[in-house]
Amino acid sequence: MKYELIIIRYGEIGLKAKETRKRFEDILVSNIKNAFISKNLSSEIKKERGRIYVYTTHINECINVLQKIFGITSVSPAFQTSSEIRSMSKLAVNLSKKKLSGKKTFALRVTRTGKHDFTSQDVAIKIGNDTVKETKAIVNLTKPDLELFVEVRNDKAFIFTEKIRGTGGMPLGTQGNVLSIIENVESILAAWYLMRRGCKSIFLKTETLNDDIIKSFLDNWFIKTEIITINSKEDIFTEINKILTQKNCEAIVTGHTFSSGLLKTMDDLKDLKKQFKIPILTPLISMGKKDVHKKCREIGLQA
């Protein structure tokens, strides 16, 4: 059995007011489409409240991309059928036959949205009984070998066996502009945290960091942003103030941590706050060196 689509779930977007939610959903879909285009992956994307669906023949490749799109909490490769109980049960049993054998255990997780002439429990009883009859597997709701998810949404039903974790956060481009001062891989990590919160991050790099490191990071995370190189011989503060105005930036992001020395870090931040009227954001400030290096490796940076 080949999966037919990918279900995409998001988190914080769903808490927004109707118009804001719709705008954020549209930005998320646009980010997904652009990432797929960059990988030459064909797909059809549909959305409804709380869910985005990707119909594609490139299931695994698309999942790899979706895991690096900010704003996505989880994805599931899935099958689709009608919300008629017999149709759901037939599909669920066929899938279970591929996944289960005697003495293995399973659990059904049924959710339902919309108006139906049955309850979630009715669905679970029917599919559960049919699955046990066909596979001889045993129901175990606490620690099963297989979780079988059935998501009924109006006239459709989606059946899947896994939820693959995404990056979470907010879709890139839903918040304001920030200027990230990029001096080393740690400061790229700091920028990553702000982008994960939806901020568009303009990179202001010194001449000390290799361009290939930045390009590799941006490509890996499907990020398109402006990179500005500043010459150390220039009046740096004056130049940065010009850029802040031109690019309408609302904050500056740095990779400062206390692990590099409390007094030096405090002095550096005091100097920055004297020079700029906008907030100075330091998302790594409380992280130890080991934690920073570990997170850098997780997102594909070698610190």
C-alpha positions as CSV (number, residue, x, y, z in Angstrom):
1,M,0.0,0.0,0.0
2,K,1.4,3.4,-1.0
3,Y,0.5,6.5,1.0
4,E,-1.7,8.9,-0.8
5,L,-1.0,12.2,1.0
6,I,0.7,13.9,3.9
7,I,-1.3,15.5,6.7
8,I,0.3,18.7,8.1
9,R,-0.5,20.0,11.5
10,Y,0.3,23.4,12.9
11,G,0.1,24.7,16.5
12,E,0.0,28.4,17.4
13,I,-1.6,29.5,14.2
14,G,-4.8,27.9,15.2
15,L,-5.1,30.2,18.3
16,K,-5.2,33.3,16.2
17,A,-8.3,35.3,15.2
18,K,-10.0,34.2,11.9
19,E,-8.4,36.8,9.6
20,T,-4.9,36.5,11.1
21,R,-5.1,32.7,11.1
22,K,-6.0,32.7,7.4
23,R,-3.1,35.0,6.6
24,F,-0.7,32.9,8.5
25,E,-2.0,29.7,6.9
26,D,-1.5,31.3,3.5
27,I,2.1,32.2,4.3
28,L,2.8,28.7,5.6
29,V,1.4,27.2,2.4
30,S,3.5,29.6,0.3
31,N,6.6,28.6,2.3
32,I,5.9,24.9,1.7
33,K,5.4,25.5,-2.1
34,N,8.6,27.4,-2.4
35,A,10.5,24.7,-0.6
36,F,9.0,22.0,-2.8
37,I,9.9,24.0,-5.9
38,S,13.5,24.3,-4.7
39,K,13.7,20.5,-4.5
40,N,11.7,20.0,-7.8
41,L,8.9,18.1,-5.9
42,S,5.5,18.1,-7.5
43,S,2.4,18.2,-5.3
44,E,-1.1,19.5,-4.8
45,I,-1.7,21.4,-1.6
46,K,-5.2,21.8,0.0
47,K,-6.1,23.3,3.3
48,E,-8.9,23.5,5.7
49,R,-9.1,24.8,9.3
50,G,-6.5,23.1,11.4
51,R,-5.0,21.0,8.6
52,I,-3.0,21.2,5.4
53,Y,-2.9,18.3,3.0
54,V,-0.2,17.5,0.5
55,Y,-1.1,15.1,-2.3
56,T,2.1,13.8,-3.9
57,T,3.9,10.7,-5.2
58,H,7.1,11.9,-3.4
59,I,5.9,11.1,0.1
60,N,9.3,10.5,1.8
61,E,11.1,13.4,0.1
62,C,8.3,15.8,0.9
63,I,8.3,14.8,4.6
64,N,12.0,15.5,4.8
65,V,11.3,19.0,3.5
66,L,8.3,19.6,5.7
67,Q,10.3,18.8,8.9
68,K,12.3,21.9,8.2
69,I,9.5,24.3,7.5
70,F,8.9,26.6,10.5
71,G,5.3,26.5,11.8
72,I,4.7,22.8,11.3
73,T,4.3,20.8,14.5
74,S,3.9,17.3,12.9
75,V,3.2,15.4,9.7
76,S,1.7,12.0,8.9
77,P,1.8,10.0,5.7
78,A,-1.8,8.9,5.3
79,F,-4.6,7.2,3.4
80,Q,-7.9,8.8,2.6
81,T,-11.4,7.4,2.3
82,S,-15.0,8.4,2.9
83,S,-16.3,8.8,6.4
84,E,-18.7,5.9,6.0
85,I,-17.8,3.4,8.7
86,R,-17.5,0.4,6.4
87,S,-15.1,2.2,4.2
88,M,-13.0,3.3,7.1
89,S,-12.9,-0.2,8.5
90,K,-12.0,-1.8,5.2
91,L,-9.0,0.6,4.8
92,A,-7.9,0.3,8.4
93,V,-8.0,-3.5,8.2
94,N,-6.0,-3.6,5.0
95,L,-3.4,-1.4,6.5
96,S,-3.3,-3.4,9.8
97,K,-2.7,-6.6,7.8
98,K,0.6,-5.1,6.6
99,K,1.6,-3.9,10.0
100,L,0.3,-6.6,12.4
101,S,0.6,-10.3,13.0
102,G,-0.4,-12.7,15.7
103,K,0.6,-11.8,19.3
104,K,1.2,-8.1,18.3
105,T,-0.8,-5.4,20.0
106,F,-2.5,-2.3,18.6
107,A,-4.5,0.7,19.8
108,L,-7.0,2.8,17.9
109,R,-7.0,6.6,18.3
110,V,-10.1,8.0,16.7
111,T,-10.9,11.7,16.4
112,R,-13.9,13.3,14.7
113,T,-14.8,16.7,13.4
114,G,-18.2,17.5,11.8
115,K,-21.7,16.0,12.0
116,H,-22.1,12.3,11.7
117,D,-24.7,9.7,12.7
118,F,-22.1,7.8,14.7
119,T,-19.7,8.6,17.5
120,S,-15.9,8.2,17.7
121,Q,-16.5,5.2,20.0
122,D,-18.7,3.5,17.3
123,V,-15.8,3.9,14.8
124,A,-13.3,2.4,17.3
125,I,-15.5,-0.6,18.1
126,K,-16.2,-1.4,14.5
127,I,-12.6,-1.1,13.3
128,G,-11.2,-2.7,16.4
129,N,-13.5,-5.8,16.1
130,D,-12.7,-6.1,12.4
131,T,-9.0,-5.8,12.9
132,V,-8.9,-8.4,15.7
133,K,-10.9,-10.8,13.5
134,E,-8.6,-10.4,10.5
135,T,-5.2,-10.2,12.2
136,K,-5.6,-12.0,15.5
137,A,-3.8,-9.1,17.1
138,I,-4.6,-8.0,20.6
139,V,-5.8,-4.6,21.8
140,N,-3.5,-2.7,24.1
141,L,-4.4,0.9,24.7
142,T,-1.4,1.8,26.9
143,K,1.7,0.4,25.2
144,P,0.7,-1.0,21.8
145,D,3.1,-2.3,19.1
146,L,1.1,-0.2,16.6
147,E,-1.0,2.9,17.0
148,L,-3.7,3.2,14.3
149,F,-5.0,6.7,14.0
150,V,-8.4,7.4,12.4
151,E,-9.2,11.1,11.8
152,V,-12.8,11.7,10.6
153,R,-13.3,15.2,9.2
154,N,-16.8,15.8,7.8
155,D,-17.3,13.5,4.7
156,K,-13.7,12.3,4.6
157,A,-11.5,10.1,6.8
158,F,-7.8,9.8,7.1
159,I,-5.9,6.8,8.4
160,F,-2.3,6.7,9.4
161,T,0.1,5.0,11.9
162,E,2.6,7.7,12.8
163,K,3.1,11.4,13.7
164,I,6.4,12.7,12.6
165,R,7.6,15.7,14.6
166,G,8.2,19.0,12.9
167,T,10.2,22.1,13.8
168,G,7.2,23.9,15.3
169,G,7.2,27.7,15.9
170,M,5.6,30.2,13.6
171,P,5.7,30.4,9.8
172,L,8.7,32.4,8.5
173,G,7.5,35.8,7.5
174,T,4.6,36.2,9.8
175,Q,6.4,38.5,12.2
176,G,8.6,41.6,11.8
177,N,12.1,42.1,10.4
178,V,15.2,41.6,12.5
179,L,18.9,42.2,11.8
180,S,21.1,39.2,12.8
181,I,24.7,40.0,13.4
182,I,26.5,36.9,12.0
183,E,30.0,36.5,13.3
184,N,30.2,32.7,13.9
185,V,28.0,29.6,13.7
186,E,26.6,30.4,17.2
187,S,25.1,33.6,15.9
188,I,23.5,31.7,13.0
189,L,21.8,29.6,15.7
190,A,20.6,32.7,17.4
191,A,19.1,33.9,14.1
192,W,17.5,30.4,13.6
193,Y,15.6,30.8,16.9
194,L,14.1,34.1,15.8
195,M,13.2,32.8,12.4
196,R,11.5,29.9,14.1
197,R,9.4,32.5,15.8
198,G,8.3,33.8,12.4
199,C,10.8,36.7,12.1
200,K,12.3,37.5,8.7
201,S,16.1,37.7,9.6
202,I,18.4,39.8,7.5
203,F,22.0,38.6,7.9
204,L,24.7,41.1,8.6
205,K,28.0,39.2,8.4
206,T,31.5,40.1,9.2
207,E,34.4,39.1,6.9
208,T,35.5,36.4,9.3
209,L,32.8,33.8,8.5
210,N,32.9,31.6,5.4
211,D,30.0,32.3,3.0
212,D,29.6,28.6,2.3
213,I,28.6,28.0,5.9
214,I,25.8,30.5,5.7
215,K,24.7,29.3,2.2
216,S,24.6,25.7,3.3
217,F,22.5,26.6,6.4
218,L,20.0,28.7,4.4
219,D,19.6,26.0,1.7
220,N,19.2,23.3,4.3
221,W,16.3,25.2,6.0
222,F,14.8,26.6,2.8
223,I,15.4,30.1,3.8
224,K,15.7,33.0,1.4
225,T,17.1,36.1,3.0
226,E,19.4,39.1,2.3
227,I,23.0,38.8,3.3
228,I,24.9,42.0,3.9
229,T,28.7,42.0,4.4
230,I,30.1,44.8,6.5
231,N,33.8,45.9,6.3
232,S,35.5,46.0,9.7
233,K,37.3,49.2,8.6
234,E,34.0,51.1,8.3
235,D,32.2,52.9,11.1
236,I,30.3,49.8,12.0
237,F,27.6,51.4,14.2
238,T,26.8,54.1,11.7
239,E,26.5,51.5,8.9
240,I,24.3,49.3,11.0
241,N,22.0,52.2,11.9
242,K,21.6,52.9,8.2
243,I,20.7,49.3,7.5
244,L,18.2,49.2,10.4
245,T,16.3,52.1,8.9
246,Q,16.5,50.9,5.3
247,K,15.3,47.4,6.1
248,N,12.7,48.5,8.7
249,C,14.2,46.2,11.3
250,E,12.5,46.0,14.7
251,A,15.3,44.3,16.7
252,I,19.0,43.2,16.5
253,V,19.9,39.6,17.1
254,T,23.2,38.5,18.5
255,G,24.8,35.2,19.5
256,H,26.0,36.3,22.9
257,T,26.2,33.8,25.7
258,F,27.4,34.1,29.3
259,S,29.6,31.0,28.7
260,S,32.1,33.4,26.9
261,G,32.5,35.4,30.1
262,L,30.0,37.2,32.2
263,L,31.7,40.6,32.4
264,K,32.7,40.7,28.7
265,T,29.2,39.7,27.6
266,M,27.6,42.3,29.8
267,D,30.0,45.0,28.5
268,D,29.4,44.1,24.9
269,L,25.6,44.2,25.4
270,K,25.8,47.6,27.2
271,D,27.8,49.0,24.3
272,L,25.2,47.7,21.8
273,K,22.3,49.2,23.8
274,K,24.1,52.6,23.9
275,Q,24.4,52.6,20.1
276,F,20.9,51.4,19.1
277,K,17.4,52.4,20.2
278,I,15.7,49.1,19.2
279,P,15.8,45.9,21.4
280,I,18.9,43.7,21.4
281,L,17.8,40.0,21.4
282,T,20.1,37.3,22.7
283,P,18.3,34.0,22.5
284,L,21.4,32.0,23.5
285,I,22.2,34.1,26.6
286,S,21.4,31.4,29.2
287,M,22.7,28.4,27.2
288,G,25.9,26.7,28.1
289,K,28.6,26.0,25.5
290,K,27.7,22.3,25.3
291,D,24.0,23.1,24.8
292,V,24.8,25.6,22.1
293,H,27.1,23.1,20.3
294,K,24.5,20.3,20.6
295,K,21.7,22.5,19.1
296,C,24.0,23.7,16.3
297,R,24.6,20.0,15.4
298,E,20.9,19.4,15.5
299,I,20.1,22.0,12.9
300,G,23.1,21.2,10.7
301,L,25.7,23.6,11.9
302,Q,29.2,22.5,13.1
303,A,30.2,24.8,15.9
